[in-house]
Amino acid sequence: MIRLSRPQIPEIALQQVLDVLDSGMLVQGKWVRRFEQELEAYLDIENCILVSNGTAALHLTLLAAGIGSGDEVIVPAYTFTAVANAVELTGARPIFADIQLSDCCIDTLCLSALITPATKAIIAVHEFGLMADLDKIIELAQLHNLLVIEDAACALGATLHNKKAGTFTYTGCFSFHPRKILTTGEGGAIVTKDAKLANHLRNMRNHGIENNHGKIDFVCAGYNYRMTEFQAALGPSQLDTLDETIIEHRRQATIYQTLLSGITGLHLPRPLKDSEATYQTFHLLFDQASKRDGVKSALLAEGIESNIGAYAIPHLSYYKEKYATDDNAFPAAQAAFQRGLAIPLGVHLQNEDLSHISSIIQKAMTDEPS
């Protein structure tokens, strides 16, 4: 089967995992700090804090910002549920904003109407590795004295105005899940320019422990959100070749754009002006759900994996019941969920795979009845 994506773990990374085993230092050793330092250098930012996953990165960031019960945080209505869940876990309320279908990122035109005296932050998700419109989001946030948190889980290496995702705002949060462009199995990171905040985040990820030159104290009620040495050892060798991987993702996206453009009823992703996407996912949008389903079935029949890209979160059972979401609310998010499809992209694919996938889509769009 041609998979949506396939993790590419270099041989040297496997040897480095064995080195971790041989060392006997399975947590809180040299590899976590090494990977942090290499991410700091790659992103050109002062502080990186590795954590157990991307959800933990968001959760710790929100807690460190003092967000909790009675507060509101604006999040996209269409993304992975971890974004809204992280807000829920603080006791705050996620306020959903619809998306724009051109890139599946938050629609900045609807943000102003969502801001209330209880609003404390906006989480800007760079969905599928395409940059959200940070210029407008940051401008609005500054006007209302709000924090902006970048969820760059899918966007390590993406840029806007030649500046890397995750480095524009209060914090940037990353994920190293196997579907991401760099994976440590599970894992995540928080980056920030603020040294004091970084120190607090390091304490919070490690049970609230502060180590001051060997003197241990518990300074807050923290969590066990640490990344293991096994995970961290997988990171540096992939980071060494990340730019080459991103170039290949962009090359494949360009091929898809060429082969699939002009098909009636099919819309392709359009990155923001002056941005460079990583295309963690290549996401198609169909005019009709039946066309999407027909293409998905046709691909599966040929042994090709495809899937929905993300979720219309306000319409999932938990959020719909808790916040009484109207059936017609968030139409763009619903459209992306009901009529969107992620197709394979990654360094595991060859040109002939891209051509084969594209030809199946073209044929299914012609043959499948409306």
Summary of the structure (lengths in Angstrom):
residues: 370
radius of gyration: 20.8
end to end distance: 27.7
largest distance: 70.5
contacts: 1309
relative contact order: 0.17
helix: 42%
strand: 20%
